[in-house]
Structure formats: C-alpha cells, structure tokens
Amino acid sequence: MAREIIGTHQKAFQINLDPAKYGTFAEIGAGQEVARWFFRVGAAAGTIAKTISAYDMTISDAIYGRADRYVSKQRLEMMLDHEYPLLLERLEEKRGATTKFFVFADTVVARSYSRQDDAHGWLGIRFQTEPTLPPSQIIVHVRLWDKENVQEQEALGILGVNLVHGAMYLHDNPETLLASLVDNVSKDRIEVDMIQFSGPAFTKVDNRLMALKLVQHGLTNAALFTADGQVVSPADAFYKKCILVERGSFRPITNVTLDMLRCAQAQFIQEPKVHGEEVMTIMEMTLKNLADEGNVIDPQDFLDRVDILGKLGKAVLISDFFEYFRLAQYFFRYTKNMHGMVMGVPSLREIFDEKYYANLAGGILESFGRMFKNDLKLYVYPLLDARTGSLITATNLHVAPHLRHLHAYLVENRFIEGIRDYNQQCLPIFSRDVLQKIRSQDKTWEEMVPPQVAKMIRERNLFGCKGSC
C-alpha cells in the first residue's frame, strides 16, 4: 500500500497543534528557512520556544565554541549540544512532565553573489519520544542542486520540516522516515547523501543499512561508511585525498580480491601526483552487485558482506553507478587529486563494449572523455583463461577492430596500466567458484580466502555455509 504524502503546510501545522511537542530552532546560513514554515502556518507559539540564527562567525563561536569548519557535522553537533541542555535547563521543571522536547539545528552554505560552489548543509534534530526520556537524534547531510539561492532556501525549508515531522511521527519506522525526507520536493533538487540515527529510539537501527536505503530510494547515488561502520559524508571523507577504489560483489572476498588491491596500491602510491599525499582505499558495491537472481537485495546478506570488509579494515561505498565514467565523475566532484580504479580484465572488456553507451550522444568516446578528463588511471589485473591457459592482460586484450587504436592510445599513455608483481597462485580464484564450494561443503574454499574471512564464514554460517562446511 502506497504511503500517503501530506503537504509541507499540513506537516508544520500538525506539529504546531500538538501540545506535547516544544523546542528550539537554531539555524546558521541560508536564512531561517525551517522555522519560517512554523511561523507561516500559524499557531507557532504551541511549538517554538526559541529561534536563533548566529550568522556572524564571532557571535557563533561565542555561543557554540570554535569549529574547524562552520558548515560541518562538528558544528551541527556543537549546536545541538549547546541548545538541548539549555532548553531543558529553562523549561524542564515547568513542563517536563508533559512535554516532548526537541532541538532542530542546521548549518548550511547556499549560493550567493560571492560563492557559486555547490550548496550543501548539515541538518539534525535531537528529540524525546516521550516526556522525561533521554533524547534520540537524527543527522543528515544534504546537497542542494537548484541554480538560484531562493530555490535552495525553499528546498531547505521543506526538507527541514520533513525531518522534524519524521522524527516526531515516523521514528518507529526509520525507512519510511528516510523516504519522507524528500516529500514535496523533487529528488533532482536535493540529495541526502548521509543519514545517522542514534539514541534509544533507534537501538535496532543499523546505519549501514540506512545508507543502503538512501541509494535504493534514490535520495543519493552513493553512500559511504567506514570500516567500523560509521556513516560519513563523502565530501568530508574524500576531501583532498587520492582515492583508490575496487568494485566487486565480495561474496565472498577472496585472496585474489586483496591481491588486486595490494598490487594496485603499490603502483598507485608511486605515481608522482600521489607520492606523499593521503590515499583512501574503498571497496565499492553497486546495487546490481548486491542483488540476487531475482534482482532483490537481502539486507542480512548485505550486512554480512560489509561485516567481512570491515573486519579487513575496508571502507565501503554503495552506489547505483553501473558505468565507470559515472563513478569517476562522482569522485571528482569531491576531490581533484588523482584517482585509481582496480579491476580485472573482464571489467575492462565490458568498458570497451559499446552497447553500454547507447544512451550517450558521443557513445564510447564520450564515456572515455568523461572518465579520463581528470587524473584517473585504471589498474587491470590479468585473467588466466581457463579454457586455453593463456594469460590475458590489459595490453593484449582483444577489443573490437575499430577500437584497437583507442585501446592502444589509452595503454601507451598510461591511462590503463597492467598490474605487476601479482601472485600467480591467485589467478585461478573466482568468487563464484568459492561460493559454490562453500554451498557444496567442499572445504578447499578455505584456501581461497583470507584466514580471518574463512573464520568468520564458518562461525556465522555465511553464504550457505552449514556446520563446519
């Protein structure tokens, strides 16, 4: 049954008429866009204890303390940490027994006469689900895609109302709350690329799964979390870093997966543009990588895979980027430093398949132009042909005759580079074969994966492993 979407005016008015909800709105940048909705619809006295907007940096620092950046998660949390205890200090004795207190805060940079960069911001709400209970919290990072400042402010106001309304009335269903963030504002106007739930209302919520839901619901094209499972903003994580990414299904991760990354990293860090810079390695899974034969994503299977990657200390990116050029464009949105993509020969062969670029006016040339226009290099792991025993590399790969010169150009100019010093014993290993061996109780699979991975698979009976498998 489809969820009924109610208007922004109705959401704000519903909150204003709820006598149990009362709190503070603290907004920095882009105007008092969220609080304005509650004043605008009427009966705001029933909801708003205080609004504050500290535009001047000196004033803001005096209230909340200094921060490295003013539009950051750090600044948002400082705002919540200051305003929520202050609200309780002043009002808890008088009305704490019957009131569910909340503090909404945001810190946003929008387009202006002096700034034309992409607009973005942090929004958060700390709230009680029942009077006197400890608070729960939701934090989101958003990018604003409108071309005019006034439109960005409008989108921000609607998003803020959706967040407040969702926290108050949908906190028992986090996925519905997440989807409601874009009610009454189109997804091409805003992108929510990070969401974090915490507190007693969300003890059963896994934020990694919520990151996946952001991509599945189309609120963003990609979501990122660290090896310890912390969801992070891509803009913060990738800032001024060189990025090395390996795409795969990782079901399960094998010795060849890590050998690919090890060899590529050894070559990547020797690049003149990378030497001495901070490098971030990422394991990327697309929605297609995660789906089974019926195009369904099993949440537990997803968490099993990222648990293994986390055990190996790997950050994980979930994306809906099927084409590699879109993945490259995504990274270059956040950092201009050099990027590397690690792949096998089968993936390189797909990149040279023109059927994937039928929707581009410039076809395969346009896709390569988008992919390589910045500092990007493909590191390609060789393939041992099971039928002939031949070794297929980035250099000797056969492509369509009319693309041979394009392939040669990219290889000769080192846009595509073969991986060196690989472990030959890893060449016969394929994830699909390992998975089949696990399911058929063929214990030789243990030799094909890292020891800590084998241990986790056995202990948790992952991927169809039963008993000692």
Wavefront OBJ file of the C-alpha trace (Angstrom):
o trace
v 0.000 0.000 0.000
v 1.421 3.367 -1.062
v 2.210 5.870 1.657
v 0.065 8.999 1.663
v 2.232 12.100 1.279
v 0.889 15.140 3.085
v 1.852 18.710 2.226
v 4.538 20.751 3.950
v 1.957 23.225 5.247
v -0.053 20.390 6.764
v 3.020 18.820 8.362
v 4.090 22.070 10.023
v 0.551 22.818 11.174
v 0.138 19.315 12.618
v 3.260 19.846 14.734
v 2.125 23.310 15.847
v -1.191 21.902 17.052
v 0.458 19.089 19.018
v 0.673 20.405 22.617
v 3.228 17.772 23.609
v 5.920 18.995 21.155
v 8.020 22.027 22.111
v 11.512 23.124 21.211
v 14.190 25.301 19.685
v 15.187 26.065 16.101
v 18.841 27.079 15.592
v 19.852 27.822 12.001
v 23.098 29.116 10.532
v 23.257 30.135 6.882
v 20.611 30.252 4.138
v 18.116 32.028 6.426
v 15.589 30.843 8.981
v 14.023 28.646 6.336
v 12.751 25.830 8.541
v 11.483 27.933 11.449
v 9.771 30.212 8.931
v 7.390 27.407 7.949
v 6.116 27.037 11.503
v 5.519 30.772 11.869
v 3.940 30.930 8.457
v 1.258 28.260 9.001
v 0.070 29.720 12.314
v -0.101 28.553 15.934
v 3.704 28.563 16.183
v 3.525 29.526 19.861
v 2.474 25.950 20.542
v 5.749 24.591 19.134
v 8.544 27.153 19.211
v 10.288 28.019 22.435
v 13.093 29.882 20.686
v 14.608 30.551 17.269
v 18.178 31.693 16.840
v 20.376 32.468 13.861
v 24.017 33.321 14.518
v 25.348 34.480 11.139
v 28.453 36.293 12.356
v 31.332 33.879 12.961
v 32.473 35.660 16.099
v 28.962 35.546 17.544
v 28.579 31.908 16.527
v 31.892 30.999 18.168
v 30.905 32.840 21.337
v 27.719 30.774 21.587
v 28.825 27.342 20.370
v 32.625 27.378 20.539
v 35.144 27.323 17.714
v 34.917 24.751 14.914
v 37.322 23.832 12.129
v 34.588 24.485 9.572
v 31.294 26.270 10.064
v 29.322 24.049 7.697
v 30.230 20.695 9.173
v 28.943 17.856 11.284
v 31.182 19.097 14.076
v 29.464 22.497 14.096
v 25.998 20.931 13.941
v 26.709 18.696 16.932
v 28.082 21.670 18.873
v 24.821 23.488 18.213
v 22.730 20.537 19.398
v 24.979 20.011 22.422
v 24.509 23.640 23.440
v 20.833 24.192 22.710
v 19.322 20.951 24.039
v 20.661 21.180 27.634
v 19.793 24.873 27.651
v 16.198 24.080 26.670
v 15.903 21.533 29.491
v 17.541 23.852 31.997
v 14.966 26.552 31.332
v 11.791 24.548 30.785
v 12.066 21.033 32.212
v 10.899 21.951 35.700
v 7.920 23.884 34.392
v 6.611 21.496 31.729
v 8.961 18.492 31.500
v 6.379 16.007 32.772
v 4.066 16.574 29.800
v 6.356 17.813 27.023
v 8.477 16.025 24.434
v 11.324 18.499 23.980
v 13.301 18.839 20.766
v 16.021 20.952 19.203
v 16.329 21.293 15.441
v 19.570 22.738 14.058
v 21.124 23.298 10.664
v 24.257 24.885 9.255
v 24.111 25.481 5.515
v 26.015 27.265 2.778
v 23.899 28.313 -0.201
v 24.756 30.051 -3.448
v 25.405 33.760 -3.181
v 26.933 36.626 -5.114
v 30.387 35.684 -3.813
v 30.009 31.902 -3.776
v 28.926 29.739 -6.710
v 30.127 26.372 -5.399
v 27.690 23.532 -4.804
v 25.434 24.348 -1.878
v 25.286 21.867 0.967
v 24.477 21.638 4.633
v 24.024 19.618 7.799
v 20.638 19.227 9.490
v 19.895 17.498 12.760
v 17.231 17.022 15.378
v 17.596 15.860 18.971
v 14.232 14.877 20.427
v 12.340 12.966 23.075
v 9.876 10.293 22.036
v 8.180 10.567 25.435
v 8.383 13.169 28.230
v 11.381 12.818 30.575
v 13.077 10.163 28.393
v 16.672 10.554 27.153
v 16.753 12.049 23.648
v 17.326 10.366 20.308
v 18.950 12.027 17.330
v 18.938 12.128 13.521
v 21.638 13.859 11.484
v 21.618 14.252 7.697
v 23.931 15.803 5.147
v 22.305 17.346 2.098
v 23.426 18.826 -1.197
v 21.217 21.468 -2.842
v 21.114 21.400 -6.649
v 18.907 24.382 -7.529
v 20.553 27.110 -9.601
v 19.098 30.036 -7.661
v 19.554 30.951 -4.000
v 15.855 31.461 -3.339
v 15.047 27.994 -4.691
v 17.723 26.455 -2.499
v 16.219 28.166 0.532
v 12.778 26.846 -0.371
v 14.084 23.274 -0.752
v 15.960 23.525 2.546
v 12.829 24.691 4.375
v 10.768 21.792 3.054
v 13.476 19.265 3.892
v 13.746 20.645 7.426
v 10.008 20.362 8.017
v 10.115 16.790 6.690
v 12.930 15.931 9.114
v 11.129 17.420 12.128
v 7.845 15.756 11.179
v 9.539 12.417 10.527
v 11.351 12.477 13.873
v 8.118 13.176 15.731
v 5.713 10.845 13.958
v 7.747 8.260 11.992
v 10.639 7.439 14.321
v 9.294 3.917 14.827
v 9.749 3.244 11.087
v 13.167 4.620 10.058
v 12.924 3.558 6.403
v 9.618 5.398 5.980
v 11.108 8.386 7.794
v 14.062 8.308 5.409
v 11.830 8.200 2.334
v 9.706 11.063 3.688
v 12.667 13.465 3.679
v 12.008 14.283 0.020
v 8.227 14.675 0.322
v 7.033 17.698 -1.675
v 10.488 18.416 -3.117
v 11.849 16.590 -6.156
v 14.968 14.446 -5.878
v 16.696 16.454 -8.586
v 16.644 19.465 -6.236
v 18.179 17.865 -3.149
v 20.450 14.933 -2.431
v 20.644 13.333 1.005
v 23.971 11.504 0.943
v 24.283 10.676 4.654
v 21.889 9.867 7.466
v 22.725 8.813 11.000
v 20.286 7.586 13.631
v 21.267 7.335 17.301
v 19.709 7.157 20.750
v 17.132 4.948 22.479
v 14.531 5.231 19.701
v 16.966 3.682 17.220
v 18.764 0.949 19.169
v 17.783 -1.601 16.494
v 18.789 0.577 13.551
v 21.954 -0.287 11.617
v 23.131 2.897 9.953
v 24.924 0.916 7.241
v 21.571 -0.482 6.192
v 20.123 3.032 6.209
v 22.984 4.084 3.911
v 21.901 1.365 1.513
v 18.279 2.563 1.744
v 19.341 6.097 0.763
v 20.628 4.691 -2.530
v 17.710 2.300 -3.033
v 15.167 5.099 -2.532
v 17.042 7.384 -4.909
v 17.881 10.055 -2.323
v 21.519 9.785 -3.417
v 23.622 7.906 -5.965
v 26.132 6.684 -3.416
v 26.612 6.359 0.343
v 29.797 5.742 2.290
v 30.697 4.207 5.620
v 33.999 3.426 7.292
v 35.428 0.066 8.315
v 33.984 0.471 11.814
v 30.504 1.013 10.361
v 30.270 4.784 10.805
v 28.346 6.515 8.020
v 30.202 9.572 6.769
v 29.706 12.406 4.335
v 31.619 11.756 1.083
v 32.563 15.434 0.929
v 34.349 15.139 4.281
v 35.821 11.681 3.708
v 37.282 12.419 0.256
v 38.462 15.969 0.961
v 41.946 16.487 -0.584
v 42.587 12.733 -0.751
v 43.768 10.471 -3.537
v 41.282 7.637 -3.995
v 41.840 4.010 -4.977
v 38.643 2.020 -5.474
v 37.929 -1.625 -6.229
v 34.471 -2.683 -7.372
v 33.069 -6.123 -6.708
v 30.331 -8.256 -5.223
v 32.669 -9.524 -2.461
v 30.517 -12.592 -1.990
v 32.834 -13.596 -0.520
v 36.021 -11.545 -0.649
v 38.866 -13.777 -1.851
v 42.654 -13.839 -1.957
v 42.566 -12.512 -5.493
v 40.473 -9.521 -4.360
v 43.130 -8.490 -1.872
v 45.998 -9.299 -4.250
v 44.468 -6.954 -6.823
v 44.269 -4.176 -4.275
v 47.741 -4.827 -2.849
v 49.444 -4.705 -6.240
v 47.469 -1.704 -7.485
v 48.169 0.235 -4.314
v 51.903 -0.424 -4.649
v 51.817 1.104 -8.145
v 49.387 3.895 -7.268
v 51.433 5.359 -4.418
v 54.441 5.641 -6.712
v 52.604 7.972 -9.082
v 54.202 11.452 -8.963
v 50.805 13.041 -8.288
v 50.117 10.615 -5.433
v 53.502 10.421 -3.755
v 53.277 11.976 -0.310
v 49.513 12.510 -0.485
v 46.928 10.806 1.720
v 45.364 7.804 -0.026
v 41.920 6.407 0.772
v 41.125 2.881 -0.420
v 37.480 1.983 -0.936
v 35.589 -1.201 -1.756
v 32.559 -0.351 -3.886
v 29.406 -2.390 -4.392
v 26.681 -1.363 -6.810
v 23.022 -2.195 -6.286
v 23.481 -4.670 -9.139
v 26.373 -6.349 -7.259
v 24.138 -6.694 -4.207
v 21.037 -8.086 -5.914
v 20.339 -11.789 -6.297
v 18.982 -13.538 -9.378
v 15.554 -12.059 -8.729
v 17.001 -8.526 -8.501
v 16.265 -8.454 -4.764
v 18.723 -7.248 -2.130
v 18.770 -9.312 1.063
v 19.578 -6.892 3.932
v 21.304 -9.561 6.010
v 23.409 -10.717 3.077
v 24.446 -7.089 2.538
v 25.424 -6.698 6.200
v 27.337 -9.984 6.121
v 29.457 -8.760 3.237
v 30.207 -5.377 4.782
v 30.999 -7.043 8.124
v 33.715 -9.025 6.356
v 35.049 -5.941 4.587
v 35.032 -4.082 7.890
v 36.975 -6.920 9.523
v 39.638 -6.351 6.864
v 39.671 -2.616 7.606
v 37.995 -1.521 4.376
v 35.681 1.443 3.849
v 32.620 0.637 1.739
v 30.814 2.669 -0.910
v 27.317 1.651 -2.024
v 26.317 3.120 -5.381
v 23.941 2.919 -8.308
v 26.749 3.701 -10.769
v 26.802 0.918 -13.338
v 29.037 2.838 -15.740
v 32.574 3.502 -14.548
v 32.617 7.010 -16.001
v 29.788 7.974 -13.644
v 31.792 6.639 -10.696
v 34.791 8.688 -11.832
v 32.667 11.833 -12.107
v 31.332 11.206 -8.610
v 34.795 11.120 -7.046
v 35.987 14.184 -8.946
v 33.027 16.102 -7.559
v 34.688 15.951 -4.154
v 38.439 15.946 -4.791
v 40.696 16.920 -7.680
v 43.505 14.624 -6.538
v 44.426 11.554 -8.558
v 42.119 8.532 -8.597
v 42.734 4.893 -9.395
v 40.268 2.137 -10.218
v 41.213 -1.502 -9.697
v 39.569 -4.085 -11.938
v 40.052 -7.389 -13.700
v 40.289 -7.992 -17.432
v 36.564 -8.936 -17.667
v 35.593 -5.482 -16.385
v 37.976 -3.780 -18.814
v 36.430 -5.810 -21.621
v 32.996 -4.520 -20.587
v 34.250 -0.931 -20.605
v 35.111 -1.380 -24.286
v 31.642 -2.776 -25.094
v 29.781 -0.049 -26.968
v 26.310 -1.360 -26.078
v 26.646 0.239 -22.641
v 26.905 3.738 -24.127
v 23.930 3.747 -26.481
v 22.290 6.479 -24.394
v 25.258 8.841 -24.799
v 25.280 11.161 -27.790
v 29.029 10.682 -28.142
v 28.953 6.949 -27.443
v 32.078 5.271 -26.143
v 34.258 8.318 -26.909
v 32.080 10.488 -24.687
v 32.251 7.945 -21.861
v 36.048 7.778 -22.050
v 36.244 11.550 -22.253
v 34.228 11.873 -19.065
v 36.217 9.138 -17.351
v 39.743 10.301 -18.160
v 39.366 14.078 -18.352
v 40.794 14.319 -14.824
v 43.603 12.391 -13.145
v 42.294 8.826 -13.382
v 44.083 5.568 -14.084
v 42.730 2.036 -14.459
v 44.813 -0.726 -12.863
v 43.956 -4.026 -14.532
v 44.591 -7.476 -13.046
v 45.316 -10.245 -15.584
v 42.963 -13.116 -16.366
v 44.021 -16.738 -16.736
v 41.821 -18.202 -19.457
v 40.512 -21.494 -18.038
v 39.984 -22.993 -21.499
v 43.339 -22.231 -23.143
v 45.588 -21.453 -20.195
v 46.520 -18.151 -21.847
v 47.188 -15.045 -19.784
v 45.083 -12.082 -20.870
v 46.355 -8.688 -19.745
v 45.434 -5.036 -20.118
v 47.877 -4.845 -23.027
v 46.974 -7.925 -25.082
v 43.211 -7.787 -24.530
v 41.351 -8.125 -27.830
v 38.803 -5.374 -28.434
v 36.610 -4.668 -31.450
v 38.799 -3.944 -34.519
v 37.610 -0.340 -34.833
v 38.515 0.283 -31.169
v 42.063 -1.122 -31.278
v 43.668 2.275 -31.804
v 41.648 3.739 -28.920
v 42.766 0.878 -26.682
v 46.384 1.306 -27.774
v 46.251 5.050 -27.138
v 44.969 4.578 -23.583
v 47.577 1.908 -22.816
v 50.503 3.791 -24.382
v 49.608 6.973 -22.493
v 49.217 5.011 -19.236
v 45.544 5.761 -18.678
v 45.257 1.973 -18.486
v 48.035 0.067 -16.771
v 48.502 -3.625 -16.172
v 49.005 -4.776 -12.597
v 52.507 -6.090 -11.916
v 54.009 -8.404 -9.279
v 50.761 -10.303 -8.798
v 50.547 -13.649 -7.045
v 50.178 -16.285 -9.777
v 48.542 -18.670 -7.311
v 45.611 -16.259 -7.085
v 44.839 -16.271 -10.821
v 42.558 -19.370 -10.832
v 40.397 -17.999 -7.989
v 36.905 -16.626 -8.757
v 34.305 -15.567 -6.197
v 31.558 -17.529 -7.923
v 33.595 -20.746 -7.631
v 34.362 -20.095 -3.961
v 30.673 -19.504 -3.262
v 29.751 -22.766 -4.988
v 32.347 -24.678 -2.984
v 31.018 -23.208 0.282
v 27.472 -24.297 -0.586
v 28.549 -27.782 -1.655
v 30.620 -28.359 1.516
v 33.878 -28.520 -0.480
v 36.408 -27.386 2.110
v 39.019 -26.383 -0.452
v 37.323 -22.951 -0.473
v 39.165 -22.085 2.756
v 42.466 -21.886 0.868
v 40.995 -19.281 -1.491
v 40.041 -16.638 1.081
v 41.973 -14.788 3.808
v 42.115 -16.767 7.096
v 40.049 -14.204 9.050
v 37.389 -14.331 6.329
v 37.239 -18.127 6.447
v 36.893 -17.984 10.234
v 34.002 -15.520 10.049
v 32.204 -17.518 7.355
v 32.402 -20.709 9.420
v 31.460 -19.122 12.741
v 28.464 -17.252 11.339
v 27.410 -19.799 8.693
v 27.580 -17.193 5.946
v 26.862 -17.650 2.231
v 25.193 -21.015 2.691
v 27.895 -22.495 4.918
v 26.428 -25.184 7.178
v 28.126 -26.711 10.177
v 31.849 -26.927 9.519
v 31.203 -26.618 5.723
l 1 2 3 4 5 6 7 8 9 10 11 12 13 14 15 16 17 18 19 20 21 22 23 24 25 26 27 28 29 30 31 32 33 34 35 36 37 38 39 40 41 42 43 44 45 46 47 48 49 50 51 52 53 54 55 56 57 58 59 60 61 62 63 64 65 66 67 68 69 70 71 72 73 74 75 76 77 78 79 80 81 82 83 84 85 86 87 88 89 90 91 92 93 94 95 96 97 98 99 100 101 102 103 104 105 106 107 108 109 110 111 112 113 114 115 116 117 118 119 120 121 122 123 124 125 126 127 128 129 130 131 132 133 134 135 136 137 138 139 140 141 142 143 144 145 146 147 148 149 150 151 152 153 154 155 156 157 158 159 160 161 162 163 164 165 166 167 168 169 170 171 172 173 174 175 176 177 178 179 180 181 182 183 184 185 186 187 188 189 190 191 192 193 194 195 196 197 198 199 200 201 202 203 204 205 206 207 208 209 210 211 212 213 214 215 216 217 218 219 220 221 222 223 224 225 226 227 228 229 230 231 232 233 234 235 236 237 238 239 240 241 242 243 244 245 246 247 248 249 250 251 252 253 254 255 256 257 258 259 260 261 262 263 264 265 266 267 268 269 270 271 272 273 274 275 276 277 278 279 280 281 282 283 284 285 286 287 288 289 290 291 292 293 294 295 296 297 298 299 300 301 302 303 304 305 306 307 308 309 310 311 312 313 314 315 316 317 318 319 320 321 322 323 324 325 326 327 328 329 330 331 332 333 334 335 336 337 338 339 340 341 342 343 344 345 346 347 348 349 350 351 352 353 354 355 356 357 358 359 360 361 362 363 364 365 366 367 368 369 370 371 372 373 374 375 376 377 378 379 380 381 382 383 384 385 386 387 388 389 390 391 392 393 394 395 396 397 398 399 400 401 402 403 404 405 406 407 408 409 410 411 412 413 414 415 416 417 418 419 420 421 422 423 424 425 426 427 428 429 430 431 432 433 434 435 436 437 438 439 440 441 442 443 444 445 446 447 448 449 450 451 452 453 454 455 456 457 458 459 460 461 462 463 464 465 466 467 468 469
